[in-house]
Amino acid sequence: MLVRNGERVARWKNRQGALCTAPVRQTQKGDRVVILGRAYYARFKDGTGITRTKPTGCKDLDAARAVLVELERRAERVRSGLVTPAEDAAVDHRRATIESHIAGYIESLRFRGTTPKHQATVARLLRALIAGCSFRSLGDLRRERVEWWLANGPVAQRAARTRNSYRNVAVWFAGWCVQTDRLATNPLVRLARADENADRRRQPRALTPDELERLLDAAQRRPVAEASLVNRGWRKGRPGARIRPETRAKLERLGRERSLAYKTMALTGLRLAELRSIRVCDVVTDGPHPHIVLAPQNEKNRHGSHLPLRDDLCRDLTAWIAETNGPLERRLFAISENLVKVFDRDLRFAEIAKRDAWGRTCCVHSLRHTFATMLATSGVAPRVAQAAMRHASIEQTMKTYVDPKLLDVAAAVAALPRLAPTQKGTDRAEQHVV
């Protein structure tokens, strides 16, 4: 720093090695080097009387003065009460890139405690829709363009539930923009939903009690059975391979763990993500009412629940915890990331068809459908089944999760009261003759 003509001046070399100089000004935050920018800034008083300095984005002085006039006109409209400060602020938000608003929305989801998986899914779907509709700012949001993209874009041939996923994230994002005064109104609030009941591509089905028994048995036996197959030579694919005792013990333990995990899901209604979160300390086996504690942050609806345990499942879990001795904070089951593929292999080993005659599939989530169906076939009241499934409505439990193909409708009809046999018309006529 040096003094030239009575003014303080800073001198330095830029990246190209050229010597640069600029005046130094004293501000409330200390000395600042004043560098002439390429674009002009506008300084004005807003509608509330606060002095603001905003970039105009203009390199031409006349154009920058025109922007300043527009800013002062907007401030005068706020002072006169023609528009509210929130409506005036929405004008600035509309001009910003839409990516900056998406980043703010994802940060809001993180602040609300949503899972990283949910945040990544919302960001992926939202960016795909915005790129497909060519939205560059909030002012570009139009319901017609979103409807056209959902009907003619890459997701047009996808299931209704998938299309609704894209539709939902767009509506939620626009609603958040309204809540944060980035938009005055939600332009997507009336965006219609696709009919998921009429276009359901993948519908899980419940397992019958016999299929469930075969699945649990297959999950327990398959690791050792597959390891005992010869993998080369003329005996390839036939049993008879030698297995070391320690390897056999490890595979047997893996089979028991997998079978017990399936059984736990079928008898508690746990979702796969919820099962992964269960720790040993969350399993309460002592006392009059054994249960599993499901923490709010690990439950889908974020409420937290106590899931009752049946006697046989409680004994199995107690034995498993004693066998896998370790810290209480450890996970109850080491669930594989590829459990979906593992489940399909267990189905094939148990000779259970992946799809039934109605096109419904058997997947990991079918264990939750099995739990709801077994409650219904056991005569449990619908309201109790809803509480056991932890659903917000009985309709979701009875319509979506209870498998109507496994309900014994014939036995219910047979249980109706007996009525007197219908007599022939001539006989009944004769009875009324006096």
FIVOLO-603354 format. One record per residue (C-alpha): x, y, z; residue in one letter. Coordinates in Angstrom, 3 decimals. Layout:
N
xx, yy, zz, zake
X, Y, Z, A
...
% end
This chain:
434
xx, yy, zz, zake
0.000, 0.000, 0.000, M
1.238, 3.501, -0.827, L
0.005, 7.122, -0.850, V
-0.332, 8.917, -4.169, R
-1.705, 12.448, -4.561, N
-2.914, 12.308, -0.973, G
-4.889, 9.079, -1.492, E
-4.064, 5.581, -0.355, R
-3.517, 3.197, -3.227, V
-3.019, -0.570, -3.303, A
-0.593, -2.048, -5.838, R
-0.241, -5.728, -6.819, W
0.465, -8.049, -9.715, K
-2.287, -10.132, -11.249, N
-1.977, -13.697, -12.501, R
-0.572, -12.534, -15.809, Q
2.132, -10.557, -14.029, G
0.740, -7.142, -14.926, A
1.034, -4.356, -12.336, L
-2.396, -3.239, -11.025, C
-3.348, -0.298, -8.805, T
-6.629, 0.637, -7.123, A
-7.697, 3.132, -4.443, P
-8.256, 2.023, -0.851, V
-11.359, 3.128, 1.032, R
-12.057, 2.891, 4.742, Q
-15.381, 1.217, 5.584, T
-17.105, -0.039, 8.722, Q
-15.563, -3.454, 8.089, K
-12.048, -2.057, 7.603, G
-9.982, -1.014, 4.607, D
-11.254, -2.205, 1.256, R
-9.649, -2.101, -2.187, V
-12.032, -0.491, -4.671, V
-11.839, -2.278, -8.030, I
-13.839, -1.048, -10.952, L
-16.167, -3.855, -11.957, G
-17.385, -4.764, -15.392, R
-21.063, -4.235, -14.505, A
-22.876, -1.458, -12.656, Y
-24.569, -1.689, -9.259, Y
-27.768, 0.142, -8.313, A
-28.223, 1.784, -4.906, R
-31.778, 2.706, -3.871, F
-34.272, 2.672, -1.003, K
-36.702, -0.234, -1.068, D
-40.379, -0.176, -0.093, G
-39.552, -0.410, 3.617, T
-37.061, 2.499, 3.526, G
-33.896, 0.388, 3.717, I
-31.027, 1.308, 1.399, T
-30.179, -1.587, -0.889, R
-27.338, -2.207, -3.326, T
-28.056, -4.686, -6.100, K
-26.118, -5.710, -9.195, P
-27.788, -4.613, -12.406, T
-25.899, -7.055, -14.614, G
-25.452, -4.246, -17.156, C
-22.130, -3.032, -18.567, K
-23.787, -0.059, -20.252, D
-24.493, 2.966, -18.063, L
-27.812, 3.817, -19.712, D
-29.037, 0.239, -19.341, A
-27.992, 0.224, -15.672, A
-29.900, 3.480, -15.094, R
-32.981, 1.861, -16.637, A
-32.675, -1.016, -14.161, V
-32.367, 1.498, -11.312, L
-35.531, 3.252, -12.469, V
-37.357, -0.095, -12.456, E
-36.155, -0.876, -8.933, L
-37.282, 2.529, -7.683, E
-40.665, 2.035, -9.385, R
-41.127, -1.299, -7.622, R
-40.196, 0.276, -4.285, A
-42.773, 3.024, -4.851, E
-45.464, 0.411, -5.553, R
-44.663, -1.277, -2.230, V
-44.742, 2.028, -0.339, R
-48.091, 2.914, -1.873, S
-49.572, -0.470, -0.927, G
-50.219, -1.677, -4.466, L
-48.152, -4.814, -3.822, V
-46.910, -6.467, -0.654, T
-43.189, -6.820, 0.163, P
-43.535, -10.604, -0.293, A
-44.983, -10.197, -3.782, E
-42.224, -7.767, -4.672, D
-39.541, -10.147, -3.364, A
-40.991, -12.939, -5.511, A
-40.055, -10.925, -8.595, V
-36.348, -11.196, -7.720, D
-36.660, -14.895, -6.986, H
-38.222, -15.543, -10.382, R
-35.166, -14.124, -12.101, R
-32.689, -16.347, -10.247, A
-31.670, -19.684, -11.738, T
-33.964, -22.499, -10.783, I
-30.992, -24.629, -9.693, E
-30.372, -22.246, -6.794, S
-33.946, -22.772, -5.618, H
-33.578, -26.555, -5.904, I
-30.482, -26.405, -3.709, A
-32.446, -24.419, -1.126, G
-35.317, -26.915, -1.245, Y
-32.998, -29.886, -0.682, I
-31.398, -28.033, 2.208, E
-34.884, -27.501, 3.656, S
-35.564, -31.247, 3.407, L
-32.282, -31.921, 5.222, R
-33.268, -29.462, 7.971, F
-36.623, -31.256, 8.364, R
-34.817, -34.518, 9.113, G
-35.607, -36.501, 5.969, T
-33.293, -39.356, 5.069, T
-30.378, -38.833, 2.643, P
-31.976, -41.392, 0.338, K
-35.194, -39.352, 0.177, H
-33.251, -36.153, -0.484, Q
-31.290, -37.774, -3.318, A
-34.468, -39.220, -4.858, T
-36.307, -35.887, -4.734, V
-33.335, -34.058, -6.254, A
-32.998, -36.629, -9.054, R
-36.696, -36.600, -9.991, L
-37.009, -32.825, -9.726, L
-33.936, -32.096, -11.861, R
-35.067, -34.594, -14.503, A
-38.508, -32.973, -14.758, L
-37.110, -29.430, -14.859, I
-34.567, -30.364, -17.527, A
-37.263, -32.102, -19.580, G
-39.553, -29.076, -19.382, C
-36.658, -26.621, -20.026, S
-37.461, -24.538, -16.939, F
-34.690, -22.010, -16.266, R
-36.347, -19.843, -13.614, S
-39.387, -19.922, -11.354, L
-41.180, -17.630, -13.802, G
-41.077, -20.463, -16.358, D
-43.110, -22.885, -14.226, L
-46.235, -23.822, -16.172, R
-48.689, -26.612, -15.524, R
-49.232, -27.186, -19.247, E
-45.556, -27.951, -19.892, R
-45.380, -30.393, -16.989, V
-48.530, -32.153, -18.209, E
-47.086, -32.424, -21.726, W
-43.785, -33.843, -20.434, W
-45.544, -36.442, -18.258, L
-47.722, -37.482, -21.194, A
-45.097, -37.408, -23.968, N
-41.688, -37.392, -22.308, G
-39.390, -40.270, -21.302, P
-41.701, -41.283, -18.439, V
-44.848, -41.435, -20.577, A
-44.694, -45.242, -20.812, Q
-43.870, -45.738, -17.145, R
-46.396, -46.836, -14.535, A
-48.843, -44.333, -13.077, A
-47.111, -44.507, -9.721, R
-43.797, -43.525, -11.305, T
-45.364, -40.600, -13.156, R
-47.023, -39.479, -9.930, N
-43.616, -39.487, -8.227, S
-42.371, -36.878, -10.704, Y
-45.613, -34.958, -10.382, R
-45.459, -34.951, -6.570, N
-41.915, -33.599, -6.269, V
-42.780, -30.770, -8.674, A
-45.891, -29.806, -6.682, V
-43.998, -30.029, -3.366, W
-41.190, -27.867, -4.727, F
-43.589, -25.196, -6.003, A
-45.450, -25.281, -2.677, G
-42.186, -24.733, -0.793, W
-41.450, -21.768, -3.067, C
-44.805, -20.244, -2.056, V
-44.073, -20.812, 1.652, Q
-40.700, -19.079, 1.338, T
-42.147, -16.119, -0.642, D
-40.366, -17.161, -3.823, R
-43.682, -17.524, -5.639, L
-46.960, -15.725, -4.998, A
-49.061, -18.762, -5.967, T
-48.411, -22.407, -6.780, N
-48.846, -22.828, -10.559, P
-48.812, -26.646, -10.234, L
-51.345, -27.037, -7.425, V
-54.033, -28.362, -9.805, R
-51.755, -30.722, -11.681, L
-53.807, -33.917, -12.000, A
-52.601, -37.267, -10.667, R
-52.505, -40.424, -12.747, A
-54.854, -43.255, -11.713, D
-52.577, -45.766, -9.982, E
-55.342, -48.347, -9.574, N
-56.021, -48.443, -13.310, A
-52.325, -48.629, -14.289, D
-50.469, -50.701, -11.733, R
-47.492, -52.480, -13.283, R
-46.002, -54.143, -10.228, R
-48.348, -55.457, -7.568, Q
-46.878, -57.488, -4.700, P
-48.805, -60.506, -3.505, R
-48.978, -62.233, -0.151, A
-47.508, -65.662, 0.487, L
-49.675, -68.544, 1.604, T
-48.755, -70.208, 4.932, P
-47.300, -73.171, 3.029, D
-45.216, -70.891, 0.778, E
-43.966, -68.964, 3.807, L
-42.837, -72.188, 5.492, E
-41.044, -73.290, 2.324, R
-39.374, -69.885, 1.958, L
-38.045, -69.892, 5.529, L
-36.746, -73.425, 5.096, D
-35.128, -72.600, 1.744, A
-33.459, -69.462, 3.103, A
-31.921, -71.502, 5.901, Q
-30.714, -74.412, 3.740, R
-29.664, -72.649, 0.532, R
-26.215, -71.294, 1.568, P
-24.913, -74.755, 2.492, V
-26.756, -76.494, -0.360, A
-25.256, -74.204, -3.009, E
-21.778, -74.392, -1.506, A
-21.918, -78.192, -1.673, S
-22.427, -78.155, -5.467, L
-19.463, -79.048, -7.655, V
-18.570, -76.042, -9.824, N
-16.318, -77.706, -12.439, R
-15.777, -80.935, -14.287, G
-18.253, -83.522, -15.462, W
-20.007, -83.404, -12.056, R
-20.605, -79.662, -12.288, K
-23.877, -78.647, -10.620, G
-24.183, -81.871, -8.616, R
-23.861, -82.103, -4.828, P
-20.747, -83.541, -3.304, G
-18.281, -80.656, -2.982, A
-16.183, -80.661, 0.172, R
-16.810, -77.856, 2.652, I
-14.481, -77.058, 5.503, R
-16.111, -77.247, 8.949, P
-15.566, -73.544, 9.682, E
-17.032, -72.607, 6.294, T
-20.047, -74.848, 6.869, R
-20.632, -73.266, 10.279, A
-20.441, -69.790, 8.737, K
-22.907, -70.701, 5.983, L
-25.312, -72.330, 8.439, E
-25.241, -69.174, 10.546, R
-25.915, -67.080, 7.432, L
-28.920, -69.249, 6.556, G
-30.355, -68.998, 10.058, R
-29.918, -65.233, 10.046, E
-31.620, -64.823, 6.685, R
-34.512, -67.119, 7.605, S
-35.025, -65.359, 10.940, L
-34.981, -61.964, 9.198, A
-37.745, -63.104, 6.828, Y
-39.725, -64.500, 9.747, K
-39.367, -61.247, 11.682, T
-40.708, -59.246, 8.747, M
-43.625, -61.655, 8.204, A
-44.677, -61.608, 11.877, L
-44.146, -57.909, 12.654, T
-44.835, -56.131, 9.350, G
-41.450, -54.388, 9.382, L
-40.340, -52.757, 6.161, R
-36.901, -53.619, 4.821, L
-35.375, -50.232, 5.698, A
-36.897, -50.443, 9.174, E
-35.501, -53.952, 9.696, L
-32.011, -52.721, 8.779, R
-32.204, -50.094, 11.537, S
-33.128, -52.484, 14.369, I
-30.381, -52.916, 16.974, R
-30.043, -55.604, 19.610, V
-30.930, -53.118, 22.339, C
-34.215, -52.388, 20.527, D
-35.421, -55.982, 21.104, V
-37.121, -56.276, 24.509, V
-37.638, -59.979, 25.237, T
-38.097, -59.873, 29.004, D
-41.270, -58.755, 30.737, G
-44.927, -59.612, 30.118, P
-45.061, -57.964, 26.689, H
-41.997, -58.635, 24.490, P
-41.646, -56.116, 21.695, H
-39.330, -54.354, 19.255, I
-38.770, -50.630, 19.725, V
-38.850, -48.798, 16.393, L
-37.356, -45.312, 16.751, A
-39.179, -42.386, 15.083, P
-36.222, -41.528, 12.844, Q
-36.233, -45.097, 11.488, N
-39.975, -45.414, 10.843, E
-41.551, -44.340, 7.582, K
-44.162, -42.096, 9.213, N
-41.652, -40.815, 11.825, R
-43.982, -41.637, 14.744, H
-42.092, -44.422, 16.504, G
-43.732, -47.699, 17.525, S
-43.528, -50.730, 19.776, H
-44.054, -53.897, 17.725, L
-45.316, -56.852, 19.798, P
-43.488, -60.180, 19.420, L
-45.188, -63.567, 19.285, R
-43.858, -66.212, 21.688, D
-42.087, -68.335, 19.074, D
-40.475, -65.315, 17.413, L
-39.414, -63.984, 20.812, C
-37.670, -67.297, 21.600, R
-35.939, -67.331, 18.221, D
-34.682, -63.765, 18.631, L
-33.501, -64.441, 22.178, T
-31.518, -67.453, 21.012, A
-30.085, -65.503, 18.059, W
-28.960, -62.618, 20.296, I
-27.319, -65.076, 22.707, A
-25.575, -66.838, 19.808, E
-24.233, -63.608, 18.307, T
-22.812, -62.260, 21.531, N
-21.582, -58.690, 21.212, G
-22.334, -55.035, 22.027, P
-25.985, -54.098, 22.420, L
-25.633, -51.262, 19.898, E
-24.896, -53.664, 17.033, R
-27.443, -54.361, 14.308, R
-29.790, -57.264, 14.930, L
-29.311, -58.586, 11.382, F
-26.568, -57.944, 8.853, A
-28.912, -57.258, 5.944, I
-27.243, -57.505, 2.547, S
-27.517, -54.546, 0.165, E
-28.489, -57.093, -2.517, N
-31.290, -58.645, -0.466, L
-33.741, -58.184, -3.353, V
-31.656, -60.528, -5.538, K
-31.008, -62.860, -2.611, V
-34.755, -63.081, -1.986, F
-35.361, -64.042, -5.627, D
-32.789, -66.850, -5.344, R
-34.499, -68.105, -2.185, D
-37.805, -68.136, -4.052, L
-36.333, -70.258, -6.843, R
-34.745, -72.621, -4.339, F
-38.118, -72.996, -2.580, A
-39.819, -73.526, -5.979, E
-42.126, -70.547, -5.453, I
-43.192, -68.737, -8.620, A
-42.050, -65.121, -8.895, K
-45.341, -64.188, -10.613, R
-48.733, -65.757, -10.114, D
-51.561, -66.304, -12.602, A
-52.779, -62.699, -12.164, W
-49.351, -61.176, -12.890, G
-48.644, -60.221, -9.285, R
-45.054, -60.483, -8.070, T
-43.486, -61.973, -4.970, C
-40.817, -59.687, -3.510, C
-39.357, -58.695, -0.147, V
-42.302, -56.345, 0.453, H
-44.601, -59.359, 0.020, S
-43.689, -60.315, 3.589, L
-45.476, -57.179, 4.791, R
-48.458, -58.074, 2.592, H
-48.337, -61.565, 4.121, T
-48.463, -60.089, 7.623, F
-51.583, -58.032, 6.778, A
-53.281, -60.979, 5.061, T
-52.618, -63.346, 7.978, M
-54.152, -60.787, 10.335, L
-57.288, -60.618, 8.160, A
-57.626, -64.399, 7.754, T
-57.173, -64.855, 11.523, S
-60.266, -62.766, 12.217, G
-58.460, -59.683, 13.527, V
-60.626, -56.561, 13.500, A
-59.730, -54.152, 10.655, P
-58.961, -51.329, 13.092, R
-56.538, -53.554, 14.991, V
-54.920, -54.645, 11.723, A
-54.507, -51.009, 10.759, Q
-52.713, -50.307, 14.050, A
-50.488, -53.354, 13.573, A
-49.588, -52.214, 10.049, M
-49.066, -48.618, 11.258, R
-51.186, -47.179, 8.469, H
-52.974, -43.830, 8.436, A
-56.211, -45.321, 7.068, S
-58.042, -48.638, 7.188, I
-58.555, -48.421, 3.433, E
-54.819, -48.679, 2.820, Q
-54.594, -51.790, 5.003, T
-57.650, -53.567, 3.654, M
-57.460, -52.521, 0.015, K
-53.729, -52.466, -0.682, T
-52.119, -54.981, 1.663, Y
-54.733, -57.658, 2.376, V
-54.620, -60.203, -0.461, D
-58.233, -60.938, -1.516, P
-57.134, -64.151, -3.270, K
-56.209, -65.703, 0.084, L
-59.402, -64.788, 1.919, L
-61.704, -67.742, 2.604, D
-64.842, -66.232, 1.126, V
-66.487, -69.638, 0.726, A
-66.200, -70.354, 4.452, A
-67.649, -66.913, 5.224, A
-70.647, -67.594, 2.967, V
-71.115, -71.023, 4.533, A
-71.266, -69.386, 7.969, A
-74.354, -67.355, 7.046, L
-77.610, -68.262, 8.860, P
-79.595, -71.192, 7.442, R
-82.827, -70.231, 5.699, L
-85.929, -72.322, 5.152, A
-85.942, -74.179, 1.812, P
-87.925, -72.560, -0.980, T
-91.083, -74.526, -1.846, Q
-92.559, -74.982, -5.269, K
-95.037, -72.403, -6.451, G
-97.951, -74.843, -6.635, T
-97.378, -76.055, -3.101, D
-97.266, -72.525, -1.717, R
-100.445, -71.705, -3.655, A
-102.213, -74.699, -2.176, E
-101.256, -73.606, 1.359, Q
-103.083, -70.316, 0.859, H
-106.262, -71.961, -0.452, V
-109.029, -71.853, 2.213, V
% end
